[in-house]
Amino acid sequence: MAGMNTTGTPKKSEYNDRTVEIEVTGVCRQDVMRTGNYTVKVNHSRMVEAMQNINSLGGKVSKVTTEPST
């Protein structure tokens, strides 16, 4: 915007460097896993793919937590 000044160096967010923790409930297929609740850690760039896989197995995402890389 005109007349707007910024200070400091802008830092570009790298989503591929972030880890997403997805808590899943409701998967009870014996050939996939035996527990009904579990946690999956994936890169942010693969989050949608992981959630689609969970949905196709009949599971539900109960919580998503983003962990930035250090």
mmCIF file of the N, C-alpha and C atoms, coordinates in Angstrom:
data_MODEL
# 
_entry.id   MODEL 
# 
loop_
_atom_site.group_PDB 
_atom_site.id 
_atom_site.type_symbol 
_atom_site.label_atom_id 
_atom_site.label_alt_id 
_atom_site.label_comp_id 
_atom_site.label_asym_id 
_atom_site.label_entity_id 
_atom_site.label_seq_id 
_atom_site.pdbx_PDB_ins_code 
_atom_site.Cartn_x 
_atom_site.Cartn_y 
_atom_site.Cartn_z 
_atom_site.occupancy 
_atom_site.B_iso_or_equiv 
_atom_site.pdbx_formal_charge 
_atom_site.auth_seq_id 
_atom_site.auth_comp_id 
_atom_site.auth_asym_id 
_atom_site.auth_atom_id 
_atom_site.pdbx_PDB_model_num 
ATOM 1   N N  . MET A 1 1  ? 0.841   -1.167  0.000  1.00 0.00 ? 1  MET A N  1 
ATOM 2   C CA . MET A 1 1  ? 0.000   0.000   0.000  1.00 0.00 ? 1  MET A CA 1 
ATOM 3   C C  . MET A 1 1  ? 0.885   1.228   0.000  1.00 0.00 ? 1  MET A C  1 
ATOM 4   N N  . ALA A 1 2  ? 0.416   2.284   -0.589 1.00 0.00 ? 2  ALA A N  1 
ATOM 5   C CA . ALA A 1 2  ? 1.184   3.516   -0.648 1.00 0.00 ? 2  ALA A CA 1 
ATOM 6   C C  . ALA A 1 2  ? 1.310   4.123   0.744  1.00 0.00 ? 2  ALA A C  1 
ATOM 7   N N  . GLY A 1 3  ? 2.511   4.587   1.062  1.00 0.00 ? 3  GLY A N  1 
ATOM 8   C CA . GLY A 1 3  ? 2.731   5.233   2.343  1.00 0.00 ? 3  GLY A CA 1 
ATOM 9   C C  . GLY A 1 3  ? 2.950   4.266   3.495  1.00 0.00 ? 3  GLY A C  1 
ATOM 10  N N  . MET A 1 4  ? 2.993   2.986   3.222  1.00 0.00 ? 4  MET A N  1 
ATOM 11  C CA . MET A 1 4  ? 3.192   2.008   4.280  1.00 0.00 ? 4  MET A CA 1 
ATOM 12  C C  . MET A 1 4  ? 4.661   1.619   4.343  1.00 0.00 ? 4  MET A C  1 
ATOM 13  N N  . ASN A 1 5  ? 5.255   1.734   5.497  1.00 0.00 ? 5  ASN A N  1 
ATOM 14  C CA . ASN A 1 5  ? 6.646   1.356   5.693  1.00 0.00 ? 5  ASN A CA 1 
ATOM 15  C C  . ASN A 1 5  ? 6.714   0.115   6.567  1.00 0.00 ? 5  ASN A C  1 
ATOM 16  N N  . THR A 1 6  ? 7.638   -0.762  6.234  1.00 0.00 ? 6  THR A N  1 
ATOM 17  C CA . THR A 1 6  ? 7.849   -1.946  7.052  1.00 0.00 ? 6  THR A CA 1 
ATOM 18  C C  . THR A 1 6  ? 9.268   -1.934  7.582  1.00 0.00 ? 6  THR A C  1 
ATOM 19  N N  . THR A 1 7  ? 9.459   -2.541  8.707  1.00 0.00 ? 7  THR A N  1 
ATOM 20  C CA . THR A 1 7  ? 10.796  -2.633  9.281  1.00 0.00 ? 7  THR A CA 1 
ATOM 21  C C  . THR A 1 7  ? 11.178  -4.094  9.415  1.00 0.00 ? 7  THR A C  1 
ATOM 22  N N  . GLY A 1 8  ? 12.437  -4.367  9.373  1.00 0.00 ? 8  GLY A N  1 
ATOM 23  C CA . GLY A 1 8  ? 12.908  -5.732  9.511  1.00 0.00 ? 8  GLY A CA 1 
ATOM 24  C C  . GLY A 1 8  ? 12.861  -6.469  8.186  1.00 0.00 ? 8  GLY A C  1 
ATOM 25  N N  . THR A 1 9  ? 13.334  -7.681  8.220  1.00 0.00 ? 9  THR A N  1 
ATOM 26  C CA . THR A 1 9  ? 13.372  -8.509  7.030  1.00 0.00 ? 9  THR A CA 1 
ATOM 27  C C  . THR A 1 9  ? 12.198  -9.477  7.063  1.00 0.00 ? 9  THR A C  1 
ATOM 28  N N  . PRO A 1 10 ? 11.381  -9.479  6.014  1.00 0.00 ? 10 PRO A N  1 
ATOM 29  C CA . PRO A 1 10 ? 10.267  -10.418 6.014  1.00 0.00 ? 10 PRO A CA 1 
ATOM 30  C C  . PRO A 1 10 ? 10.785  -11.849 5.911  1.00 0.00 ? 10 PRO A C  1 
ATOM 31  N N  . LYS A 1 11 ? 10.188  -12.741 6.672  1.00 0.00 ? 11 LYS A N  1 
ATOM 32  C CA . LYS A 1 11 ? 10.578  -14.136 6.650  1.00 0.00 ? 11 LYS A CA 1 
ATOM 33  C C  . LYS A 1 11 ? 9.499   -14.937 5.939  1.00 0.00 ? 11 LYS A C  1 
ATOM 34  N N  . LYS A 1 12 ? 9.900   -15.667 4.941  1.00 0.00 ? 12 LYS A N  1 
ATOM 35  C CA . LYS A 1 12 ? 8.976   -16.488 4.189  1.00 0.00 ? 12 LYS A CA 1 
ATOM 36  C C  . LYS A 1 12 ? 8.687   -17.765 4.968  1.00 0.00 ? 12 LYS A C  1 
ATOM 37  N N  . SER A 1 13 ? 7.419   -18.075 5.131  1.00 0.00 ? 13 SER A N  1 
ATOM 38  C CA . SER A 1 13 ? 7.021   -19.283 5.843  1.00 0.00 ? 13 SER A CA 1 
ATOM 39  C C  . SER A 1 13 ? 7.232   -20.483 4.931  1.00 0.00 ? 13 SER A C  1 
ATOM 40  N N  . GLU A 1 14 ? 7.894   -21.475 5.432  1.00 0.00 ? 14 GLU A N  1 
ATOM 41  C CA . GLU A 1 14 ? 8.142   -22.698 4.680  1.00 0.00 ? 14 GLU A CA 1 
ATOM 42  C C  . GLU A 1 14 ? 7.229   -23.799 5.217  1.00 0.00 ? 14 GLU A C  1 
ATOM 43  N N  . TYR A 1 15 ? 6.104   -24.033 4.555  1.00 0.00 ? 15 TYR A N  1 
ATOM 44  C CA . TYR A 1 15 ? 5.156   -25.030 5.026  1.00 0.00 ? 15 TYR A CA 1 
ATOM 45  C C  . TYR A 1 15 ? 5.715   -26.442 4.938  1.00 0.00 ? 15 TYR A C  1 
ATOM 46  N N  . ASN A 1 16 ? 6.606   -26.679 3.975  1.00 0.00 ? 16 ASN A N  1 
ATOM 47  C CA . ASN A 1 16 ? 7.180   -28.013 3.848  1.00 0.00 ? 16 ASN A CA 1 
ATOM 48  C C  . ASN A 1 16 ? 8.071   -28.365 5.027  1.00 0.00 ? 16 ASN A C  1 
ATOM 49  N N  . ASP A 1 17 ? 8.549   -27.363 5.767  1.00 0.00 ? 17 ASP A N  1 
ATOM 50  C CA . ASP A 1 17 ? 9.385   -27.601 6.934  1.00 0.00 ? 17 ASP A CA 1 
ATOM 51  C C  . ASP A 1 17 ? 8.557   -27.829 8.194  1.00 0.00 ? 17 ASP A C  1 
ATOM 52  N N  . ARG A 1 18 ? 7.254   -27.658 8.116  1.00 0.00 ? 18 ARG A N  1 
ATOM 53  C CA . ARG A 1 18 ? 6.398   -27.815 9.290  1.00 0.00 ? 18 ARG A CA 1 
ATOM 54  C C  . ARG A 1 18 ? 5.830   -29.219 9.359  1.00 0.00 ? 18 ARG A C  1 
ATOM 55  N N  . THR A 1 19 ? 5.654   -29.675 10.575 1.00 0.00 ? 19 THR A N  1 
ATOM 56  C CA . THR A 1 19 ? 5.061   -30.982 10.811 1.00 0.00 ? 19 THR A CA 1 
ATOM 57  C C  . THR A 1 19 ? 3.660   -30.787 11.359 1.00 0.00 ? 19 THR A C  1 
ATOM 58  N N  . VAL A 1 20 ? 2.746   -31.579 10.856 1.00 0.00 ? 20 VAL A N  1 
ATOM 59  C CA . VAL A 1 20 ? 1.364   -31.538 11.316 1.00 0.00 ? 20 VAL A CA 1 
ATOM 60  C C  . VAL A 1 20 ? 1.067   -32.850 12.025 1.00 0.00 ? 20 VAL A C  1 
ATOM 61  N N  . GLU A 1 21 ? 0.487   -32.749 13.204 1.00 0.00 ? 21 GLU A N  1 
ATOM 62  C CA . GLU A 1 21 ? 0.089   -33.930 13.963 1.00 0.00 ? 21 GLU A CA 1 
ATOM 63  C C  . GLU A 1 21 ? -1.423  -34.051 13.876 1.00 0.00 ? 21 GLU A C  1 
ATOM 64  N N  . ILE A 1 22 ? -1.906  -35.174 13.357 1.00 0.00 ? 22 ILE A N  1 
ATOM 65  C CA . ILE A 1 22 ? -3.333  -35.401 13.161 1.00 0.00 ? 22 ILE A CA 1 
ATOM 66  C C  . ILE A 1 22 ? -3.778  -36.508 14.099 1.00 0.00 ? 22 ILE A C  1 
ATOM 67  N N  . GLU A 1 23 ? -4.738  -36.192 14.970 1.00 0.00 ? 23 GLU A N  1 
ATOM 68  C CA . GLU A 1 23 ? -5.315  -37.207 15.851 1.00 0.00 ? 23 GLU A CA 1 
ATOM 69  C C  . GLU A 1 23 ? -6.554  -37.783 15.179 1.00 0.00 ? 23 GLU A C  1 
ATOM 70  N N  . VAL A 1 24 ? -6.619  -39.105 15.124 1.00 0.00 ? 24 VAL A N  1 
ATOM 71  C CA . VAL A 1 24 ? -7.666  -39.804 14.386 1.00 0.00 ? 24 VAL A CA 1 
ATOM 72  C C  . VAL A 1 24 ? -8.454  -40.703 15.329 1.00 0.00 ? 24 VAL A C  1 
ATOM 73  N N  . THR A 1 25 ? -9.763  -40.754 15.121 1.00 0.00 ? 25 THR A N  1 
ATOM 74  C CA . THR A 1 25 ? -10.624 -41.678 15.856 1.00 0.00 ? 25 THR A CA 1 
ATOM 75  C C  . THR A 1 25 ? -11.485 -42.446 14.871 1.00 0.00 ? 25 THR A C  1 
ATOM 76  N N  . GLY A 1 26 ? -11.930 -43.606 15.268 1.00 0.00 ? 26 GLY A N  1 
ATOM 77  C CA . GLY A 1 26 ? -12.934 -44.338 14.500 1.00 0.00 ? 26 GLY A CA 1 
ATOM 78  C C  . GLY A 1 26 ? -12.425 -45.311 13.473 1.00 0.00 ? 26 GLY A C  1 
ATOM 79  N N  . VAL A 1 27 ? -11.129 -45.563 13.367 1.00 0.00 ? 27 VAL A N  1 
ATOM 80  C CA . VAL A 1 27 ? -10.641 -46.555 12.419 1.00 0.00 ? 27 VAL A CA 1 
ATOM 81  C C  . VAL A 1 27 ? -10.522 -47.879 13.158 1.00 0.00 ? 27 VAL A C  1 
ATOM 82  N N  . CYS A 1 28 ? -11.288 -48.856 12.724 1.00 0.00 ? 28 CYS A N  1 
ATOM 83  C CA . CYS A 1 28 ? -11.295 -50.146 13.422 1.00 0.00 ? 28 CYS A CA 1 
ATOM 84  C C  . CYS A 1 28 ? -11.094 -51.311 12.459 1.00 0.00 ? 28 CYS A C  1 
ATOM 85  N N  . ARG A 1 29 ? -10.457 -51.080 11.344 1.00 0.00 ? 29 ARG A N  1 
ATOM 86  C CA . ARG A 1 29 ? -10.204 -52.159 10.389 1.00 0.00 ? 29 ARG A CA 1 
ATOM 87  C C  . ARG A 1 29 ? -9.030  -53.003 10.874 1.00 0.00 ? 29 ARG A C  1 
ATOM 88  N N  . GLN A 1 30 ? -9.239  -54.276 11.031 1.00 0.00 ? 30 GLN A N  1 
ATOM 89  C CA . GLN A 1 30 ? -8.201  -55.170 11.547 1.00 0.00 ? 30 GLN A CA 1 
ATOM 90  C C  . GLN A 1 30 ? -6.998  -55.265 10.611 1.00 0.00 ? 30 GLN A C  1 
ATOM 91  N N  . ASP A 1 31 ? -7.216  -55.186 9.296  1.00 0.00 ? 31 ASP A N  1 
ATOM 92  C CA . ASP A 1 31 ? -6.097  -55.315 8.364  1.00 0.00 ? 31 ASP A CA 1 
ATOM 93  C C  . ASP A 1 31 ? -5.237  -54.049 8.311  1.00 0.00 ? 31 ASP A C  1 
ATOM 94  N N  . VAL A 1 32 ? -5.753  -52.922 8.783  1.00 0.00 ? 32 VAL A N  1 
ATOM 95  C CA . VAL A 1 32 ? -4.993  -51.670 8.773  1.00 0.00 ? 32 VAL A CA 1 
ATOM 96  C C  . VAL A 1 32 ? -4.342  -51.442 10.122 1.00 0.00 ? 32 VAL A C  1 
ATOM 97  N N  . MET A 1 33 ? -5.113  -51.450 11.166 1.00 0.00 ? 33 MET A N  1 
ATOM 98  C CA . MET A 1 33 ? -4.598  -51.297 12.523 1.00 0.00 ? 33 MET A CA 1 
ATOM 99  C C  . MET A 1 33 ? -5.646  -51.765 13.512 1.00 0.00 ? 33 MET A C  1 
ATOM 100 N N  . ARG A 1 34 ? -5.195  -52.070 14.707 1.00 0.00 ? 34 ARG A N  1 
ATOM 101 C CA . ARG A 1 34 ? -6.084  -52.654 15.700 1.00 0.00 ? 34 ARG A CA 1 
ATOM 102 C C  . ARG A 1 34 ? -6.674  -51.630 16.656 1.00 0.00 ? 34 ARG A C  1 
ATOM 103 N N  . THR A 1 35 ? -6.084  -50.473 16.753 1.00 0.00 ? 35 THR A N  1 
ATOM 104 C CA . THR A 1 35 ? -6.589  -49.479 17.690 1.00 0.00 ? 35 THR A CA 1 
ATOM 105 C C  . THR A 1 35 ? -7.588  -48.560 17.016 1.00 0.00 ? 35 THR A C  1 
ATOM 106 N N  . GLY A 1 36 ? -8.494  -48.012 17.782 1.00 0.00 ? 36 GLY A N  1 
ATOM 107 C CA . GLY A 1 36 ? -9.486  -47.091 17.253 1.00 0.00 ? 36 GLY A CA 1 
ATOM 108 C C  . GLY A 1 36 ? -8.993  -45.658 17.210 1.00 0.00 ? 36 GLY A C  1 
ATOM 109 N N  . ASN A 1 37 ? -8.015  -45.308 18.050 1.00 0.00 ? 37 ASN A N  1 
ATOM 110 C CA . ASN A 1 37 ? -7.490  -43.946 18.114 1.00 0.00 ? 37 ASN A CA 1 
ATOM 111 C C  . ASN A 1 37 ? -5.974  -43.980 17.889 1.00 0.00 ? 37 ASN A C  1 
ATOM 112 N N  . TYR A 1 38 ? -5.495  -43.044 17.086 1.00 0.00 ? 38 TYR A N  1 
ATOM 113 C CA . TYR A 1 38 ? -4.059  -42.965 16.868 1.00 0.00 ? 38 TYR A CA 1 
ATOM 114 C C  . TYR A 1 38 ? -3.679  -41.571 16.389 1.00 0.00 ? 38 TYR A C  1 
ATOM 115 N N  . THR A 1 39 ? -2.372  -41.310 16.323 1.00 0.00 ? 39 THR A N  1 
ATOM 116 C CA . THR A 1 39 ? -1.844  -40.021 15.899 1.00 0.00 ? 39 THR A CA 1 
ATOM 117 C C  . THR A 1 39 ? -0.922  -40.233 14.711 1.00 0.00 ? 39 THR A C  1 
ATOM 118 N N  . VAL A 1 40 ? -1.046  -39.359 13.714 1.00 0.00 ? 40 VAL A N  1 
ATOM 119 C CA . VAL A 1 40 ? -0.206  -39.407 12.523 1.00 0.00 ? 40 VAL A CA 1 
ATOM 120 C C  . VAL A 1 40 ? 0.565   -38.101 12.430 1.00 0.00 ? 40 VAL A C  1 
ATOM 121 N N  . LYS A 1 41 ? 1.872   -38.182 12.165 1.00 0.00 ? 41 LYS A N  1 
ATOM 122 C CA . LYS A 1 41 ? 2.676   -36.982 11.923 1.00 0.00 ? 41 LYS A CA 1 
ATOM 123 C C  . LYS A 1 41 ? 3.105   -36.982 10.464 1.00 0.00 ? 41 LYS A C  1 
ATOM 124 N N  . VAL A 1 42 ? 2.776   -35.895 9.755  1.00 0.00 ? 42 VAL A N  1 
ATOM 125 C CA . VAL A 1 42 ? 3.135   -35.759 8.345  1.00 0.00 ? 42 VAL A CA 1 
ATOM 126 C C  . VAL A 1 42 ? 3.631   -34.342 8.093  1.00 0.00 ? 42 VAL A C  1 
ATOM 127 N N  . ASN A 1 43 ? 4.320   -34.168 6.977  1.00 0.00 ? 43 ASN A N  1 
ATOM 128 C CA . ASN A 1 43 ? 4.697   -32.820 6.564  1.00 0.00 ? 43 ASN A CA 1 
ATOM 129 C C  . ASN A 1 43 ? 3.440   -32.050 6.175  1.00 0.00 ? 43 ASN A C  1 
ATOM 130 N N  . HIS A 1 44 ? 3.491   -30.738 6.341  1.00 0.00 ? 44 HIS A N  1 
ATOM 131 C CA . HIS A 1 44 ? 2.330   -29.892 6.025  1.00 0.00 ? 44 HIS A CA 1 
ATOM 132 C C  . HIS A 1 44 ? 1.888   -30.085 4.581  1.00 0.00 ? 44 HIS A C  1 
ATOM 133 N N  . SER A 1 45 ? 2.831   -30.298 3.686  1.00 0.00 ? 45 SER A N  1 
ATOM 134 C CA . SER A 1 45 ? 2.501   -30.450 2.269  1.00 0.00 ? 45 SER A CA 1 
ATOM 135 C C  . SER A 1 45 ? 1.726   -31.733 1.981  1.00 0.00 ? 45 SER A C  1 
ATOM 136 N N  . ARG A 1 46 ? 1.740   -32.710 2.893  1.00 0.00 ? 46 ARG A N  1 
ATOM 137 C CA . ARG A 1 46 ? 1.045   -33.977 2.698  1.00 0.00 ? 46 ARG A CA 1 
ATOM 138 C C  . ARG A 1 46 ? -0.189  -34.107 3.572  1.00 0.00 ? 46 ARG A C  1 
ATOM 139 N N  . MET A 1 47 ? -0.588  -33.011 4.227  1.00 0.00 ? 47 MET A N  1 
ATOM 140 C CA . MET A 1 47 ? -1.709  -33.058 5.157  1.00 0.00 ? 47 MET A CA 1 
ATOM 141 C C  . MET A 1 47 ? -3.015  -33.449 4.467  1.00 0.00 ? 47 MET A C  1 
ATOM 142 N N  . VAL A 1 48 ? -3.317  -32.864 3.337  1.00 0.00 ? 48 VAL A N  1 
ATOM 143 C CA . VAL A 1 48 ? -4.577  -33.146 2.646  1.00 0.00 ? 48 VAL A CA 1 
ATOM 144 C C  . VAL A 1 48 ? -4.630  -34.610 2.228  1.00 0.00 ? 48 VAL A C  1 
ATOM 145 N N  . GLU A 1 49 ? -3.528  -35.119 1.713  1.00 0.00 ? 49 GLU A N  1 
ATOM 146 C CA . GLU A 1 49 ? -3.468  -36.518 1.301  1.00 0.00 ? 49 GLU A CA 1 
ATOM 147 C C  . GLU A 1 49 ? -3.698  -37.453 2.493  1.00 0.00 ? 49 GLU A C  1 
ATOM 148 N N  . ALA A 1 50 ? -3.094  -37.141 3.628  1.00 0.00 ? 50 ALA A N  1 
ATOM 149 C CA . ALA A 1 50 ? -3.272  -37.957 4.828  1.00 0.00 ? 50 ALA A CA 1 
ATOM 150 C C  . ALA A 1 50 ? -4.716  -37.913 5.307  1.00 0.00 ? 50 ALA A C  1 
ATOM 151 N N  . MET A 1 51 ? -5.335  -36.746 5.266  1.00 0.00 ? 51 MET A N  1 
ATOM 152 C CA . MET A 1 51 ? -6.722  -36.612 5.719  1.00 0.00 ? 51 MET A CA 1 
ATOM 153 C C  . MET A 1 51 ? -7.672  -37.358 4.782  1.00 0.00 ? 51 MET A C  1 
ATOM 154 N N  . GLN A 1 52 ? -7.396  -37.359 3.492  1.00 0.00 ? 52 GLN A N  1 
ATOM 155 C CA . GLN A 1 52 ? -8.218  -38.112 2.554  1.00 0.00 ? 52 GLN A CA 1 
ATOM 156 C C  . GLN A 1 52 ? -8.096  -39.607 2.807  1.00 0.00 ? 52 GLN A C  1 
ATOM 157 N N  . ASN A 1 53 ? -6.880  -40.054 3.133  1.00 0.00 ? 53 ASN A N  1 
ATOM 158 C CA . ASN A 1 53 ? -6.667  -41.466 3.442  1.00 0.00 ? 53 ASN A CA 1 
ATOM 159 C C  . ASN A 1 53 ? -7.425  -41.864 4.714  1.00 0.00 ? 53 ASN A C  1 
ATOM 160 N N  . ILE A 1 54 ? -7.380  -41.011 5.710  1.00 0.00 ? 54 ILE A N  1 
ATOM 161 C CA . ILE A 1 54 ? -8.112  -41.267 6.965  1.00 0.00 ? 54 ILE A CA 1 
ATOM 162 C C  . ILE A 1 54 ? -9.605  -41.375 6.678  1.00 0.00 ? 54 ILE A C  1 
ATOM 163 N N  . ASN A 1 55 ? -10.114 -40.467 5.876  1.00 0.00 ? 55 ASN A N  1 
ATOM 164 C CA . ASN A 1 55 ? -11.539 -40.471 5.535  1.00 0.00 ? 55 ASN A CA 1 
ATOM 165 C C  . ASN A 1 55 ? -11.917 -41.739 4.773  1.00 0.00 ? 55 ASN A C  1 
ATOM 166 N N  . SER A 1 56 ? -11.059 -42.184 3.863  1.00 0.00 ? 56 SER A N  1 
ATOM 167 C CA . SER A 1 56 ? -11.371 -43.383 3.080  1.00 0.00 ? 56 SER A CA 1 
ATOM 168 C C  . SER A 1 56 ? -11.370 -44.641 3.936  1.00 0.00 ? 56 SER A C  1 
ATOM 169 N N  . LEU A 1 57 ? -10.640 -44.613 5.065  1.00 0.00 ? 57 LEU A N  1 
ATOM 170 C CA . LEU A 1 57 ? -10.631 -45.745 5.994  1.00 0.00 ? 57 LEU A CA 1 
ATOM 171 C C  . LEU A 1 57 ? -11.789 -45.694 6.983  1.00 0.00 ? 57 LEU A C  1 
ATOM 172 N N  . GLY A 1 58 ? -12.598 -44.643 6.912  1.00 0.00 ? 58 GLY A N  1 
ATOM 173 C CA . GLY A 1 58 ? -13.745 -44.516 7.798  1.00 0.00 ? 58 GLY A CA 1 
ATOM 174 C C  . GLY A 1 58 ? -13.439 -43.792 9.093  1.00 0.00 ? 58 GLY A C  1 
ATOM 175 N N  . GLY A 1 59 ? -12.247 -43.224 9.198  1.00 0.00 ? 59 GLY A N  1 
ATOM 176 C CA . GLY A 1 59 ? -11.866 -42.511 10.413 1.00 0.00 ? 59 GLY A CA 1 
ATOM 177 C C  . GLY A 1 59 ? -12.299 -41.064 10.392 1.00 0.00 ? 59 GLY A C  1 
ATOM 178 N N  . LYS A 1 60 ? -12.201 -40.422 11.543 1.00 0.00 ? 60 LYS A N  1 
ATOM 179 C CA . LYS A 1 60 ? -12.524 -39.009 11.675 1.00 0.00 ? 60 LYS A CA 1 
ATOM 180 C C  . LYS A 1 60 ? -11.354 -38.297 12.329 1.00 0.00 ? 60 LYS A C  1 
ATOM 181 N N  . VAL A 1 61 ? -11.052 -37.111 11.821 1.00 0.00 ? 61 VAL A N  1 
ATOM 182 C CA . VAL A 1 61 ? -9.985  -36.294 12.390 1.00 0.00 ? 61 VAL A CA 1 
ATOM 183 C C  . VAL A 1 61 ? -10.545 -35.590 13.611 1.00 0.00 ? 61 VAL A C  1 
ATOM 184 N N  . SER A 1 62 ? -9.926  -35.803 14.766 1.00 0.00 ? 62 SER A N  1 
ATOM 185 C CA . SER A 1 62 ? -10.413 -35.173 15.983 1.00 0.00 ? 62 SER A CA 1 
ATOM 186 C C  . SER A 1 62 ? -9.624  -33.925 16.349 1.00 0.00 ? 62 SER A C  1 
ATOM 187 N N  . LYS A 1 63 ? -8.371  -33.835 15.886 1.00 0.00 ? 63 LYS A N  1 
ATOM 188 C CA . LYS A 1 63 ? -7.553  -32.669 16.219 1.00 0.00 ? 63 LYS A CA 1 
ATOM 189 C C  . LYS A 1 63 ? -6.380  -32.576 15.252 1.00 0.00 ? 63 LYS A C  1 
ATOM 190 N N  . VAL A 1 64 ? -6.033  -31.350 14.859 1.00 0.00 ? 64 VAL A N  1 
ATOM 191 C CA . VAL A 1 64 ? -4.861  -31.100 14.033 1.00 0.00 ? 64 VAL A CA 1 
ATOM 192 C C  . VAL A 1 64 ? -3.997  -30.070 14.737 1.00 0.00 ? 64 VAL A C  1 
ATOM 193 N N  . THR A 1 65 ? -2.719  -30.388 14.915 1.00 0.00 ? 65 THR A N  1 
ATOM 194 C CA . THR A 1 65 ? -1.782  -29.492 15.571 1.00 0.00 ? 65 THR A CA 1 
ATOM 195 C C  . THR A 1 65 ? -0.605  -29.250 14.647 1.00 0.00 ? 65 THR A C  1 
ATOM 196 N N  . THR A 1 66 ? -0.255  -27.985 14.438 1.00 0.00 ? 66 THR A N  1 
ATOM 197 C CA . THR A 1 66 ? 0.879   -27.627 13.603 1.00 0.00 ? 66 THR A CA 1 
ATOM 198 C C  . THR A 1 66 ? 2.082   -27.360 14.477 1.00 0.00 ? 66 THR A C  1 
ATOM 199 N N  . GLU A 1 67 ? 3.201   -27.980 14.125 1.00 0.00 ? 67 GLU A N  1 
ATOM 200 C CA . GLU A 1 67 ? 4.445   -27.788 14.857 1.00 0.00 ? 67 GLU A CA 1 
ATOM 201 C C  . GLU A 1 67 ? 5.491   -27.193 13.922 1.00 0.00 ? 67 GLU A C  1 
ATOM 202 N N  . PRO A 1 68 ? 5.863   -25.922 14.091 1.00 0.00 ? 68 PRO A N  1 
ATOM 203 C CA . PRO A 1 68 ? 6.872   -25.339 13.224 1.00 0.00 ? 68 PRO A CA 1 
ATOM 204 C C  . PRO A 1 68 ? 8.232   -25.972 13.470 1.00 0.00 ? 68 PRO A C  1 
ATOM 205 N N  . SER A 1 69 ? 9.040   -26.030 12.409 1.00 0.00 ? 69 SER A N  1 
ATOM 206 C CA . SER A 1 69 ? 10.381  -26.592 12.552 1.00 0.00 ? 69 SER A CA 1 
ATOM 207 C C  . SER A 1 69 ? 11.260  -25.616 13.299 1.00 0.00 ? 69 SER A C  1 
ATOM 208 N N  . THR A 1 70 ? 12.312  -26.131 13.913 1.00 0.00 ? 70 THR A N  1 
ATOM 209 C CA . THR A 1 70 ? 13.223  -25.265 14.652 1.00 0.00 ? 70 THR A CA 1 
ATOM 210 C C  . THR A 1 70 ? 14.519  -25.095 13.909 1.00 0.00 ? 70 THR A C  1 
# 
